[in-house]
Amino acid sequence: MQAARLADGRLHLHHGPIDVVLRGWGRDAALAEQAALVRFPAILPELVGELALLRQPLGAMPEGPVARRMHAACAPFAARGLFITPMAAVAGAVADYLLATMRAAAPGLTRAFVNDGGDIAVFAAPGESLAIGLALDPRLASFDGALRLRGGDGVGGIATSGRHGRSFSMGIADAVTVLARDAATADAAATLIANAVDIDSPAIARAPACSLDPDSDLGARLVTTDVGKLNPADIATALDAGAATAAGFLRDGLIIAAALRLASASRILGRPFALETPA
């Protein structure tokens, strides 16, 4: 496990595949960050201890605090008949757990965030706000703008999924960003919406997930390895399929908003994504 204070004051925690940047503001912010630092080293061993269960479709409730958050976040989607394993929410659940740890240690926090590889748990007290940078194309090392979240607006998590992310995708979305009440739910929803942005086309190359990673929780399911040039009609059809899935999640109260991006086209559902222009 490695920990370092970045030049801008954020705390960077790294352990195996878990890569977190966090910060708190307000009374006892230092105490909150110390609590996260103390708890962080145990997260990966706890997850590894239940990995066989977490890579399977939802079944028995796991025991670890992060694993239980993963299971709880995925359960409403599994109840809809969708294929999902708790691993779909792992990054968001880690972020949620660390943020909860920080808030428990320092009730006087006014703002805080935990960013686990782009899946972010956020908190802002009434009257406070946080600006979260968003990139419509995750392949570019730049932000298109900032989404300002305000205390009391109900958003506790932001997550992005797509074929350019760290995990495999069964769809072709460049990026799907979701706002939800917590990061684990946003993580699971973004994964499923990104999977749904899809179309049959000879321009799309796929391979069994297990042929790329024998330990993948997706097994022999086909994942996208490349997307060639698509015509505008195909892009629209794929985005409409993803938007239909997102609309169902919105209707059931599982998410607050979603932004879907493929090539030069996009769909936005739910709360408007009003981006502040970068300085």
Stockholm file with secondary structure:
# STOCKHOLM 1.0

chainA/1-279         MQAARLADGRLHLHHGPIDVVLRGWGRDAALAEQAALVRFPAILPELVGELALLRQPLGAMPEGPVARRMHAACAPFAARGLFITPMAAVAGAVADYLLATMRAAAPGLTRAFVNDGGDIAVFAAPGESLAIGLALDPRLASFDGALRLRGGDGVGGIATSGRHGRSFSMGIADAVTVLARDAATADAAATLIANAVDIDSPAIARAPACSLDPDSDLGARLVTTDVGKLNPADIATALDAGAATAAGFLRDGLIIAAALRLASASRILGRPFALETPA
#=GR chainA/1-279 SS CEEEECTTSCEEEEETTEEEEEEEEETTHHHHHHHHHHHGGGHHHHHHHTHHHHTSSSCSCCSSHHHHHHHHHHHHHHTTTCCCCGGGGHHHHHHHHHHHHHHHHCTTEEEEEEEETTEEEEEECTTCEEEEEECSSTTSSSCSEEEEEETTSSCCEEEEESTTSSSCCSSCCSEEEEEESSHHHHHHHHHHHHHHSCCCCTTEEEEEHHHHCTTCTTTTCEEEEEECCCCHHHHHHHHHHHHHHHHHHHHTTSCSEEEEEETTEEEEEESCCCEECCC
#=GC SS_cons         CEEEECTTSCEEEEETTEEEEEEEEETTHHHHHHHHHHHGGGHHHHHHHTHHHHTSSSCSCCSSHHHHHHHHHHHHHHTTTCCCCGGGGHHHHHHHHHHHHHHHHCTTEEEEEEEETTEEEEEECTTCEEEEEECSSTTSSSCSEEEEEETTSSCCEEEEESTTSSSCCSSCCSEEEEEESSHHHHHHHHHHHHHHSCCCCTTEEEEEHHHHCTTCTTTTCEEEEEECCCCHHHHHHHHHHHHHHHHHHHHTTSCSEEEEEETTEEEEEESCCCEECCC
//
